[in-house]
Amino acid sequence: MTTELLALTLSGEQGVFLLRQRGREVARAIGMEAQDQIRVATALSDLGRLLLTGRSPLTVVFALDEEPPLSLVVRLRTALPGVPVSEPGWSTAERLLDEVKVEQHRGGVAVLVRKALSAGSVFPDKKSADRLREELGSLQPGNAADELRAQNEELLLTLDSLERKQEELLRLNAELEETNRGVLALYGELTEELDETNRGVVALYAELDQKSVELKRASEAKNRFWSNVSHEVRTPVNSIVGLARLLLGPGAEPLTDDQRRQLQLISTSGGGLLTLVNDLLDVAKAESGRLEPRIGEVDLRLLFAQLRDGFLPVTRVGEVALVVAEPPVEPPLRTDDTLLMHILRNLVSNGLKFTERGEVKVSAAVEGDVWSFTVSDTGIGIPADHLDKVFEEFHQVPNPLQARAVGTGLGLPYARSVAEVLGGSLDLRSTPGQGTLVTVRLPVYAAEAPARPRSVLLVTADDTLRARLSTAMDPLVGAVRQTADGAGAVLMATAEPPDLLVLDLAAPHAEDCLAGLRREPRLAATPVLALQSAEYRDRESGLVVLRTSQLTTESVRDGIRRALAAGQEP
């Protein structure tokens, strides 16, 4: 909806002054701000100079347009054939107003201009519109001097506004400079803190490198210790146990009661010591990755019968019952029967040691593609604060039966390690005074363990990563050759093909190394374990990938296993 406010017919130079004057007065009457009044008046003045040329009159209509946004609309109609839109006055009007457009009509052209009112302005009702028309219609035309005086006032008003804006700009600049000084000071503090943090990180890395070296040395010392135990302790202990049994066996020389008691003590102590040595060796093999399962189909009925018969002599008749439930027949279980027997024997042994009344029960069940073996007892149980500690080597839960239940604290750690070697898991739940339930879960079809790689080629330029990998791989592989460059790795692999390539994808020429292996027929089937950090995510496809942020002995062992298994696939 459009409401007409004022209509004029102008001509000559005097008409330019009157157009400017009426434009300012109409803008003031409808509530425009002072700066918008000046913009409307100036724009109409420049358009009037372009359109009031010669003797052609100019018809001007001022109106209000209700369509959002509420706007002042001025239509200037002339008999001129065209409008000189290339003149400076036209561009001035386009900059000062919201819309300036030319409309062609019969007998001439019309220029339509639009300027939106400020937000919150209200379209006048009929009564208000009539009052506005009456007020504007009663205005008397001013002379050039009056208009010049008004223009000077407008100029002064504009200058005052500019001065205020300049003062505001200077104030904002001063605040910005103060803020910049604060930002620079904060940046300096953060830089110093970052430098200090970096120095700490560098020192921490140096300490980690030193700890890695010490850990490697400790691992080597541990391996030497196991070797000494194996060769220097196990053999004489076997001899002691064997001689004691010969002296106590039938056909030996008659012994006095005291001699027999002494020999039985020697035999018992030797047997305990031999058990300790065997446990230590088994745990060491499981931890170091040298415990390699021999996968085959397991006769669970025979295995459970052997387990039951093996513990009959040590079961306290009338006090504790050993219950071995009949296992399912299908599906057949493929795993290492010897290692499975070791797991169950350790669990049953623990149950019998710490159960005074009730039963120790062994059972098996199939859940999908997983075999579950449970060993439950009605013994004294394990306190909640010791549930995690029981899987630490040599940890023994304090209890009244500890003096009678002789042990090393290696049974549960060994059982869990062996379960993981077989590709499964071991979980324990216990309630003090009620008993303990241990569950071993194994896959129905265990994968054949790949051969242990004898020769490994490690490619990385990161000294810290090299130290961590060397420590983690030392018990898992044979000889390790190292290089910092992918191109050099191809030459080394060509001269002596490795069983496994461990490649840091951030190393120089890592892509060239992979391409070189694929081009060389002798090296094309070489298993590759790729090391990736977050920024190199998904850089290579078709590789067995190990994240550098997740390096542990277990993750490295799993990565080597997967890489070797992938290398064996056709």
VEXDREN-2710 file (C-alpha; in Angstrom, 1 decimal):
% VEXDREN-2710
k/r/px/py/pz
1/MET/0.0/0.0/0.0
2/THR/1.3/3.5/-1.0
3/THR/0.2/6.8/0.5
4/GLU/0.9/10.0/-1.4
5/LEU/2.1/12.9/0.7
6/LEU/3.0/15.7/-1.7
7/ALA/3.1/16.4/-5.5
8/LEU/5.0/19.2/-7.2
9/THR/5.7/20.4/-10.7
10/LEU/9.1/22.1/-11.0
11/SER/11.1/23.9/-13.7
12/GLY/14.3/25.9/-14.1
13/GLU/17.2/26.3/-11.7
14/GLN/14.8/27.6/-8.9
15/GLY/13.1/24.2/-9.1
16/VAL/16.4/22.5/-8.0
17/PHE/16.4/24.5/-4.8
18/LEU/12.8/23.8/-4.2
19/LEU/13.2/20.0/-4.8
20/ARG/16.0/19.9/-2.3
21/GLN/14.0/21.9/0.2
22/ARG/10.9/19.8/-0.1
23/GLY/12.9/16.6/0.1
24/ARG/14.4/17.6/3.4
25/GLU/11.0/18.8/4.8
26/VAL/9.2/15.6/3.8
27/ALA/11.9/13.5/5.3
28/ARG/11.7/15.5/8.5
29/ALA/7.9/15.3/8.6
30/ILE/7.8/11.5/8.4
31/GLY/10.4/11.1/11.2
32/MET/13.7/10.4/9.4
33/GLU/16.9/11.0/11.3
34/ALA/18.9/14.2/10.6
35/GLN/21.6/12.4/8.6
36/ASP/18.9/10.6/6.5
37/GLN/17.2/14.0/5.9
38/ILE/20.5/15.3/4.5
39/ARG/21.0/12.3/2.3
40/VAL/17.5/12.6/0.8
41/ALA/17.9/16.3/0.2
42/THR/21.3/16.0/-1.4
43/ALA/20.4/13.1/-3.6
44/LEU/17.2/14.8/-4.9
45/SER/19.2/18.0/-5.5
46/ASP/21.7/16.1/-7.7
47/LEU/19.0/14.3/-9.6
48/GLY/17.1/17.7/-10.1
49/ARG/20.2/19.2/-11.7
50/LEU/20.2/16.3/-14.2
51/LEU/16.5/16.3/-14.9
52/LEU/15.7/20.1/-14.9
53/THR/17.4/21.0/-18.1
54/GLY/15.9/23.1/-20.8
55/ARG/12.2/23.9/-20.6
56/SER/10.9/20.4/-19.8
57/PRO/9.0/20.5/-16.5
58/LEU/9.6/17.9/-13.7
59/THR/6.7/16.3/-11.9
60/VAL/7.7/15.1/-8.4
61/VAL/5.5/12.9/-6.2
62/PHE/6.5/12.0/-2.6
63/ALA/4.8/8.9/-1.1
64/LEU/5.1/6.4/1.7
65/ASP/5.3/2.7/0.8
66/GLU/4.0/0.3/3.5
67/GLU/5.7/-2.8/2.0
68/PRO/8.5/-3.8/4.4
69/PRO/10.7/-2.1/5.0
70/LEU/8.6/1.1/5.4
71/SER/10.1/3.5/2.8
72/LEU/10.0/7.0/1.4
73/VAL/9.4/6.8/-2.3
74/VAL/9.9/9.7/-4.7
75/ARG/9.0/9.5/-8.4
76/LEU/10.5/12.2/-10.7
77/ARG/8.8/12.3/-14.1
78/THR/10.1/14.3/-17.1
79/ALA/9.6/14.5/-20.8
80/LEU/13.3/14.1/-21.5
81/PRO/14.1/11.1/-23.7
82/GLY/16.7/9.8/-21.3
83/VAL/18.7/10.3/-18.1
84/PRO/22.5/10.9/-18.1
85/VAL/23.2/8.1/-15.7
86/SER/27.0/8.5/-16.3
87/GLU/27.0/11.9/-14.7
88/PRO/28.5/12.3/-11.1
89/GLY/25.1/13.3/-9.7
90/TRP/23.6/10.0/-10.6
91/SER/26.3/8.0/-8.7
92/THR/25.9/10.3/-5.7
93/ALA/22.2/9.5/-5.5
94/GLU/22.9/5.8/-5.8
95/ARG/25.3/6.0/-2.9
96/LEU/23.0/8.0/-0.6
97/LEU/19.7/6.2/-1.3
98/ASP/18.6/2.5/-1.1
99/GLU/17.3/2.4/-4.6
100/VAL/17.5/4.5/-7.7
101/LYS/16.1/3.2/-11.0
102/VAL/14.9/4.5/-14.3
103/GLU/11.4/3.7/-15.7
104/GLN/10.5/4.3/-19.3
105/HIS/7.1/5.6/-20.2
106/ARG/5.3/7.1/-23.1
107/GLY/6.5/10.7/-23.7
108/GLY/9.6/10.5/-21.4
109/VAL/11.2/8.8/-18.4
110/ALA/10.6/8.6/-14.7
111/VAL/13.2/8.1/-12.0
112/LEU/12.1/6.2/-8.9
113/VAL/14.1/6.6/-5.7
114/ARG/13.6/4.8/-2.3
115/LYS/14.9/5.4/1.2
116/ALA/14.0/3.1/4.0
117/LEU/12.9/4.6/7.4
118/SER/14.6/3.6/10.6
119/ALA/13.4/0.5/12.4
120/GLY/10.4/1.0/14.6
121/SER/8.8/3.6/12.2
122/VAL/5.0/3.2/11.9
123/PHE/2.9/3.6/8.7
124/PRO/0.5/6.5/9.3
125/ASP/-3.2/5.9/9.5
126/LYS/-5.7/7.9/7.3
127/LYS/-6.0/10.8/9.8
128/SER/-2.3/11.1/10.3
129/ALA/-1.7/10.9/6.5
130/ASP/-4.2/13.7/5.9
131/ARG/-2.5/15.9/8.5
132/LEU/0.9/15.3/6.9
133/ARG/-0.5/16.2/3.4
134/GLU/-2.0/19.4/4.8
135/GLU/1.2/20.3/6.6
136/LEU/3.4/19.7/3.6
137/GLY/0.9/21.4/1.2
138/SER/1.0/24.6/3.3
139/LEU/4.8/25.0/3.1
140/GLN/6.0/28.2/1.3
141/PRO/8.8/28.1/-1.2
142/GLY/12.0/29.5/0.0
143/ASN/14.6/31.5/-1.9
144/ALA/18.1/30.5/-2.9
145/ALA/19.6/32.3/0.2
146/ASP/17.4/30.3/2.6
147/GLU/18.4/27.1/0.9
148/LEU/22.0/28.0/1.0
149/ARG/21.7/28.8/4.7
150/ALA/20.1/25.4/5.2
151/GLN/22.8/23.7/3.2
152/ASN/25.4/25.4/5.5
153/GLU/23.6/24.2/8.6
154/GLU/23.5/20.7/7.1
155/LEU/27.2/20.9/6.4
156/LEU/27.9/22.0/10.0
157/LEU/25.8/19.2/11.3
158/THR/27.6/16.7/9.1
159/LEU/31.0/18.1/10.2
160/ASP/29.9/17.8/13.9
161/SER/28.9/14.2/13.3
162/LEU/32.2/13.5/11.6
163/GLU/34.1/15.0/14.5
164/ARG/32.2/12.9/16.9
165/LYS/32.9/9.8/14.9
166/GLN/36.6/10.8/14.6
167/GLU/36.8/11.2/18.4
168/GLU/35.1/7.8/18.8
169/LEU/37.5/6.3/16.3
170/LEU/40.5/7.8/18.1
171/ARG/39.1/6.4/21.4
172/LEU/38.6/3.0/19.9
173/ASN/42.1/3.1/18.4
174/ALA/43.6/3.9/21.8
175/GLU/41.6/1.0/23.3
176/LEU/42.8/-1.2/20.5
177/GLU/46.4/-0.2/21.1
178/GLU/46.0/-0.9/24.8
179/THR/44.5/-4.3/24.0
180/ASN/47.3/-5.0/21.5
181/ARG/49.9/-4.2/24.2
182/GLY/48.0/-6.6/26.5
183/VAL/47.9/-9.3/23.8
184/LEU/51.6/-8.8/23.1
185/ALA/52.4/-9.1/26.8
186/LEU/50.2/-12.2/27.1
187/TYR/51.8/-13.6/24.0
188/GLY/55.2/-13.0/25.5
189/GLU/54.2/-14.8/28.7
190/LEU/52.7/-17.7/26.8
191/THR/55.8/-17.9/24.6
192/GLU/58.0/-18.1/27.7
193/GLU/55.7/-20.7/29.3
194/LEU/55.7/-22.7/26.0
195/ASP/59.5/-22.5/25.8
196/GLU/59.7/-23.7/29.4
197/THR/57.2/-26.5/28.6
198/ASN/59.2/-27.4/25.5
199/ARG/62.4/-27.6/27.6
200/GLY/60.6/-29.8/30.1
201/VAL/59.3/-32.0/27.3
202/VAL/62.8/-32.3/25.8
203/ALA/64.1/-33.2/29.2
204/LEU/61.3/-35.7/29.7
205/TYR/62.1/-37.3/26.3
206/ALA/65.7/-37.5/27.3
207/GLU/64.7/-39.2/30.6
208/LEU/62.4/-41.6/28.7
209/ASP/65.3/-42.5/26.4
210/GLN/67.5/-43.2/29.4
211/LYS/64.7/-45.2/31.0
212/SER/64.2/-47.1/27.7
213/VAL/67.9/-48.0/27.7
214/GLU/67.8/-49.0/31.4
215/LEU/64.6/-51.0/30.7
216/LYS/66.3/-52.8/27.8
217/ARG/69.3/-53.6/30.0
218/ALA/67.0/-54.8/32.7
219/SER/65.2/-57.0/30.2
220/GLU/68.5/-58.4/29.0
221/ALA/69.5/-59.1/32.7
222/LYS/66.2/-60.8/33.2
223/ASN/66.7/-63.0/30.2
224/ARG/70.2/-63.9/31.5
225/PHE/68.6/-64.7/34.8
226/TRP/66.0/-67.1/33.2
227/SER/68.8/-68.7/31.3
228/ASN/70.8/-69.2/34.5
229/VAL/67.7/-70.6/36.3
230/SER/67.2/-73.0/33.4
231/HIS/70.7/-74.4/33.2
232/GLU/72.2/-73.8/36.6
233/VAL/69.3/-74.4/39.0
234/ARG/66.8/-76.7/37.3
235/THR/69.3/-79.5/36.6
236/PRO/70.7/-79.9/40.1
237/VAL/67.2/-79.6/41.6
238/ASN/66.0/-82.4/39.3
239/SER/69.0/-84.5/40.5
240/ILE/68.2/-83.8/44.2
241/VAL/64.5/-84.7/43.7
242/GLY/65.4/-87.8/41.7
243/LEU/68.0/-89.1/44.3
244/ALA/65.6/-88.5/47.2
245/ARG/62.9/-90.6/45.4
246/LEU/65.4/-93.3/44.7
247/LEU/66.4/-93.5/48.4
248/LEU/62.8/-93.5/49.4
249/GLY/61.6/-96.0/46.8
250/PRO/61.4/-99.7/47.0
251/GLY/64.6/-101.6/46.7
252/ALA/66.7/-98.9/48.4
253/GLU/68.7/-99.5/51.6
254/PRO/66.7/-99.6/54.8
255/LEU/66.4/-96.2/56.5
256/THR/65.7/-95.2/60.0
257/ASP/62.6/-93.2/60.7
258/ASP/64.6/-90.0/61.2
259/GLN/66.5/-90.6/57.9
260/ARG/63.2/-91.2/56.1
261/ARG/61.7/-88.0/57.5
262/GLN/64.8/-86.0/56.4
263/LEU/64.7/-87.5/52.9
264/GLN/61.0/-86.8/52.6
265/LEU/61.7/-83.2/53.7
266/ILE/64.4/-82.9/51.0
267/SER/62.1/-84.4/48.4
268/THR/59.2/-82.1/49.3
269/SER/61.4/-79.0/49.4
270/GLY/63.1/-80.0/46.1
271/GLY/59.7/-80.5/44.5
272/GLY/58.5/-77.1/45.7
273/LEU/61.7/-75.5/44.4
274/LEU/61.3/-77.3/41.0
275/THR/57.7/-76.1/40.7
276/LEU/58.8/-72.5/41.4
277/VAL/61.5/-72.7/38.7
278/ASN/59.1/-74.2/36.2
279/ASP/56.5/-71.5/37.0
280/LEU/59.1/-68.8/36.6
281/LEU/60.2/-70.2/33.3
282/ASP/56.6/-70.5/32.0
283/VAL/55.7/-66.9/33.0
284/ALA/58.9/-65.6/31.3
285/LYS/58.1/-67.5/28.1
286/ALA/54.5/-66.2/28.1
287/GLU/55.6/-62.6/28.7
288/SER/58.4/-62.6/26.2
289/GLY/56.3/-64.0/23.4
290/ARG/58.5/-67.2/23.1
291/LEU/55.6/-69.4/24.2
292/GLU/54.2/-70.5/20.9
293/PRO/51.0/-72.6/21.0
294/ARG/50.7/-75.8/18.9
295/ILE/47.2/-75.8/17.6
296/GLY/45.3/-79.0/17.2
297/GLU/41.9/-80.5/17.9
298/VAL/41.3/-81.1/21.6
299/ASP/39.5/-84.1/23.1
300/LEU/37.9/-82.2/26.0
301/ARG/36.6/-85.4/27.7
302/LEU/40.0/-86.9/27.8
303/LEU/41.5/-83.6/29.0
304/PHE/38.9/-83.2/31.8
305/ALA/39.4/-86.9/32.9
306/GLN/43.2/-86.3/33.1
307/LEU/42.5/-83.1/35.1
308/ARG/40.2/-84.9/37.6
309/ASP/42.6/-87.9/38.0
310/GLY/45.6/-85.6/38.5
311/PHE/44.0/-83.9/41.5
312/LEU/42.4/-86.9/43.2
313/PRO/45.5/-87.6/45.4
314/VAL/45.5/-84.0/46.8
315/THR/41.7/-83.7/47.3
316/ARG/40.7/-83.8/50.9
317/VAL/38.0/-86.5/50.9
318/GLY/35.0/-85.6/52.9
319/GLU/35.9/-81.9/53.1
320/VAL/36.3/-80.6/49.5
321/ALA/34.8/-82.2/46.4
322/LEU/36.3/-81.8/43.0
323/VAL/33.5/-81.8/40.5
324/VAL/34.4/-82.0/36.8
325/ALA/31.3/-81.7/34.7
326/GLU/31.0/-83.5/31.3
327/PRO/32.0/-81.0/28.5
328/PRO/29.9/-80.6/25.3
329/VAL/31.0/-82.6/22.3
330/GLU/30.3/-80.1/19.6
331/PRO/31.7/-78.0/18.1
332/PRO/35.3/-79.3/18.3
333/LEU/37.8/-77.1/20.0
334/ARG/41.0/-76.3/18.2
335/THR/43.7/-74.9/20.5
336/ASP/46.9/-76.1/22.4
337/ASP/45.7/-78.8/24.7
338/THR/48.9/-78.7/26.8
339/LEU/48.6/-74.9/27.5
340/LEU/44.8/-75.3/28.2
341/MET/45.6/-78.0/30.7
342/HIS/48.2/-75.7/32.4
343/ILE/45.6/-73.0/32.7
344/LEU/42.9/-75.3/34.2
345/ARG/45.5/-77.0/36.5
346/ASN/46.5/-73.6/38.0
347/LEU/42.9/-72.5/38.5
348/VAL/41.9/-75.8/40.1
349/SER/45.0/-75.8/42.3
350/ASN/44.1/-72.4/43.6
351/GLY/40.6/-73.4/44.3
352/LEU/41.6/-76.5/46.3
353/LYS/44.2/-74.5/48.3
354/PHE/41.7/-71.9/49.5
355/THR/38.6/-74.0/50.0
356/GLU/38.1/-75.7/53.3
357/ARG/34.5/-76.9/52.9
358/GLY/32.3/-77.4/49.8
359/GLU/33.4/-78.0/46.2
360/VAL/35.6/-76.9/43.4
361/LYS/33.8/-77.2/40.1
362/VAL/35.1/-77.3/36.5
363/SER/32.7/-76.9/33.6
364/ALA/32.7/-75.9/29.9
365/ALA/30.1/-74.4/27.6
366/VAL/29.9/-73.0/24.0
367/GLU/28.6/-69.5/23.4
368/GLY/28.5/-68.8/19.7
369/ASP/32.1/-69.1/18.4
370/VAL/33.6/-69.0/21.9
371/TRP/34.3/-71.8/24.4
372/SER/33.9/-70.8/28.0
373/PHE/35.7/-72.7/30.8
374/THR/34.7/-71.9/34.4
375/VAL/36.4/-72.9/37.6
376/SER/34.3/-72.0/40.7
377/ASP/34.9/-72.7/44.3
378/THR/33.2/-72.2/47.7
379/GLY/36.4/-71.0/49.3
380/ILE/37.4/-67.9/51.3
381/GLY/37.2/-65.6/48.3
382/ILE/39.3/-62.5/47.5
383/PRO/38.8/-59.0/49.0
384/ALA/37.8/-56.4/46.5
385/ASP/41.0/-54.4/47.0
386/HIS/43.0/-57.4/45.9
387/LEU/41.1/-58.4/42.7
388/ASP/43.4/-56.5/40.4
389/LYS/46.6/-57.3/42.4
390/VAL/46.2/-61.1/42.1
391/PHE/47.3/-60.8/38.5
392/GLU/50.6/-59.2/39.6
393/GLU/53.6/-61.6/39.7
394/PHE/54.3/-63.0/43.2
395/HIS/51.4/-61.2/44.8
396/GLN/49.6/-63.4/47.4
397/VAL/46.4/-62.4/49.2
398/PRO/46.9/-62.4/53.0
399/ASN/44.5/-64.9/54.6
400/PRO/44.5/-67.6/57.3
401/LEU/45.2/-70.4/54.8
402/GLN/48.3/-68.8/53.4
403/ALA/50.7/-70.7/55.6
404/ARG/49.2/-74.1/54.6
405/ALA/48.6/-73.2/50.9
406/VAL/52.2/-73.0/49.7
407/GLY/52.5/-71.1/46.4
408/THR/54.5/-68.6/44.4
409/GLY/51.9/-66.1/43.4
410/LEU/52.5/-66.9/39.7
411/GLY/49.5/-69.1/39.0
412/LEU/46.9/-66.5/38.0
413/PRO/49.4/-64.2/36.1
414/TYR/50.6/-67.3/34.2
415/ALA/47.0/-68.5/33.4
416/ARG/46.0/-65.1/32.1
417/SER/49.1/-64.7/29.9
418/VAL/48.6/-68.2/28.4
419/ALA/44.9/-67.5/27.8
420/GLU/46.0/-64.4/25.8
421/VAL/48.6/-66.4/23.9
422/LEU/45.8/-68.7/22.9
423/GLY/43.8/-65.7/21.6
424/GLY/41.4/-65.6/24.6
425/SER/40.9/-64.0/27.9
426/LEU/40.6/-64.7/31.6
427/ASP/38.2/-63.0/34.0
428/LEU/37.8/-63.3/37.8
429/ARG/35.0/-62.6/40.1
430/SER/35.1/-63.2/43.8
431/THR/33.1/-62.5/47.0
432/PRO/34.8/-62.9/50.4
433/GLY/33.4/-65.8/52.4
434/GLN/31.4/-67.1/49.4
435/GLY/34.0/-68.2/46.8
436/THR/35.6/-67.3/43.5
437/LEU/34.5/-67.8/39.8
438/VAL/37.2/-67.7/37.1
439/THR/36.1/-67.7/33.4
440/VAL/38.4/-68.5/30.5
441/ARG/37.2/-67.7/27.1
442/LEU/38.9/-69.2/24.0
443/PRO/37.9/-69.0/20.3
444/VAL/36.5/-72.3/18.9
445/TYR/39.1/-72.2/16.1
446/ALA/42.4/-70.7/17.3
447/ALA/44.6/-69.3/14.5
448/GLU/47.9/-70.9/13.9
449/ALA/50.7/-68.8/15.4
450/PRO/53.0/-67.4/12.7
451/ALA/56.6/-68.2/13.0
452/ARG/58.8/-65.9/15.1
453/PRO/60.6/-63.5/12.7
454/ARG/64.4/-64.1/12.8
455/SER/65.4/-60.9/10.9
456/VAL/63.6/-57.6/11.2
457/LEU/64.4/-54.4/9.4
458/LEU/63.4/-51.3/11.3
459/VAL/63.0/-48.0/9.4
460/THR/62.6/-44.8/11.4
461/ALA/64.3/-41.5/11.8
462/ASP/62.8/-40.9/15.3
463/ASP/65.4/-41.8/18.0
464/THR/62.7/-42.0/20.7
465/LEU/60.5/-44.2/18.6
466/ARG/63.5/-46.4/17.7
467/ALA/64.4/-46.9/21.4
468/ARG/60.8/-47.7/22.4
469/LEU/60.5/-50.2/19.5
470/SER/63.8/-51.9/20.2
471/THR/62.8/-52.4/23.8
472/ALA/59.4/-53.8/22.9
473/MET/60.7/-56.0/20.0
474/ASP/63.8/-57.4/21.7
475/PRO/62.0/-60.4/23.3
476/LEU/59.8/-61.0/20.3
477/VAL/62.2/-61.2/17.3
478/GLY/65.7/-62.3/16.4
479/ALA/68.2/-59.8/15.0
480/VAL/67.1/-56.2/14.3
481/ARG/68.7/-54.1/11.7
482/GLN/68.0/-50.4/11.6
483/THR/68.1/-47.5/9.2
484/ALA/66.6/-43.9/9.2
485/ASP/65.9/-43.7/5.4
486/GLY/63.4/-45.6/3.2
487/ALA/65.7/-45.6/0.2
488/GLY/68.5/-47.1/2.2
489/ALA/66.1/-49.7/3.6
490/VAL/65.5/-51.0/0.0
491/LEU/69.2/-51.5/-0.5
492/MET/69.6/-53.3/2.8
493/ALA/66.5/-55.5/2.1
494/THR/67.8/-56.4/-1.4
495/ALA/71.2/-57.4/0.1
496/GLU/69.6/-59.5/2.9
497/PRO/65.8/-59.9/2.7
498/PRO/64.2/-59.6/6.2
499/ASP/61.4/-61.7/7.6
500/LEU/59.6/-58.5/8.6
501/LEU/59.8/-54.8/7.7
502/VAL/58.8/-52.4/10.4
503/LEU/58.3/-49.0/8.6
504/ASP/57.6/-45.6/10.2
505/LEU/55.5/-43.9/7.6
506/ALA/56.9/-40.5/8.8
507/ALA/60.5/-41.6/7.9
508/PRO/62.1/-40.0/4.8
509/HIS/61.3/-41.8/1.5
510/ALA/58.8/-44.2/3.3
511/GLU/56.7/-44.3/0.1
512/ASP/59.8/-45.1/-2.0
513/CYS/60.6/-48.0/0.4
514/LEU/57.1/-49.6/-0.1
515/ALA/57.3/-49.0/-3.9
516/GLY/60.8/-50.5/-4.0
517/LEU/59.7/-53.6/-2.2
518/ARG/56.7/-54.1/-4.5
519/ARG/58.9/-53.8/-7.6
520/GLU/61.5/-56.4/-6.4
521/PRO/60.2/-60.0/-6.9
522/ARG/62.2/-61.3/-4.0
523/LEU/60.8/-58.7/-1.6
524/ALA/57.3/-58.3/-2.8
525/ALA/55.9/-60.8/-0.2
526/THR/57.8/-59.3/2.7
527/PRO/55.4/-58.7/5.6
528/VAL/55.2/-55.0/6.6
529/LEU/54.2/-53.5/9.9
530/ALA/53.5/-49.8/9.4
531/LEU/53.8/-47.2/12.2
532/GLN/51.5/-44.2/11.9
533/SER/50.9/-41.1/14.0
534/ALA/47.6/-39.1/13.9
535/GLU/48.7/-36.8/11.1
536/TYR/49.5/-39.7/8.8
537/ARG/46.2/-41.4/9.4
538/ASP/45.0/-43.5/6.4
539/ARG/48.0/-42.4/4.4
540/GLU/48.6/-46.0/3.2
541/SER/46.0/-48.7/2.6
542/GLY/46.4/-52.4/2.6
543/LEU/49.0/-52.3/5.4
544/VAL/48.9/-53.7/9.0
545/VAL/49.0/-50.4/11.0
546/LEU/50.2/-49.8/14.5
547/ARG/49.7/-46.3/16.1
548/THR/52.8/-44.8/17.5
549/SER/50.8/-43.4/20.4
550/GLN/49.8/-47.0/21.5
551/LEU/53.2/-48.7/21.6
552/THR/53.4/-51.4/24.2
553/THR/54.9/-54.8/24.3
554/GLU/51.5/-56.3/23.8
555/SER/50.5/-54.1/21.0
556/VAL/53.8/-54.7/19.2
557/ARG/53.4/-58.4/19.7
558/ASP/49.9/-58.2/18.2
559/GLY/51.1/-56.1/15.3
560/ILE/53.9/-58.5/14.4
561/ARG/51.4/-61.4/14.6
562/ARG/49.0/-59.6/12.3
563/ALA/51.7/-58.6/9.8
564/LEU/53.1/-62.1/9.6
565/ALA/49.6/-63.5/9.2
566/ALA/48.8/-61.0/6.5
567/GLY/52.0/-61.9/4.7
568/GLN/51.0/-65.5/4.6
569/GLU/47.7/-64.8/2.9
570/PRO/47.6/-65.5/-0.9
END
